[in-house]
Amino acid sequence: MEIILIPDPLKPTSGSMYVGQDVFDCALGRGGFSRAKQEGDGTTPLGRFALRRVLYRGDRVTKPKTGLPITALRHTDGWCDDADDPLYNQPVTHPYMANAERLWREDNRYDVIVVLGHNDNPVIVGAGSAIFLHVAAKYFRPTEGCVAMQHNDLIDVLSQCEPGDTINIRLVRDA
C-alpha cells in the first residue's frame, strides 16, 4: 500500500493523508515542507519513504494491530539527532553522550510512533533525523518535521499496513 500525503499549499503546516478511500487530517513541520530537508529546519521532507517499524508506549496504549514490525518503547530509548555523531539518525540508548531525542515523553505524542525511512539508507549527515509519523498535538500544532495525526486515525491506518508499505509526501494528489 502507498499512503499519499498532500501538504496544504495555503497552510503548509498541515495536510491531507489518503489511505485507500479514507482521508485524514495531519500536522506537518513548523517550517512547512521541503525537497531538501536539513537538520533542524523544522520542515517535513517531500518524497516516498518506507514505513520501517512501529514503536509504542505499552504503559499507556494497547499494542496497535499492524503488519509492520512493532516494539514497545523503553524509558531509555532515544534517537540521535547530532550530525557530528557516528550514530546520527539512528536509535540510541539514554543516557547518550551526544544530542539525542528522548522517545519516552511526558506528553502523548510518542505513544505510537511509525519510523519513516527518511535519510536512513544511506544516512547523509545533516539531511534530517527522527522523521516519524506520530500522534498529533492538541489543535494539530506543527511538528519539528514529522507527520502527526489523531491517535485513533493513526491506529486505523496502522491496522492496514504491511511490510513494504510507503508514505509518499508530495504536492499533487494525482502525480
Secondary structure, 3 states (H helix, E strand, C coil): CEEEEEEECCEEEEEEEEECCEEEEEECECCEEECCCCCCCCCEECEEEEEEEEEECCCCCCCCCCCCCEEECCCCEEEECCCCCCCCCCEEECCCCCCEEECCCCCCCCCEEEEECCCCCCCCCCCCCCCEEEECCHHHCCECCCEEECHHHHHHHHCCCCCCCEEEECCCCCC
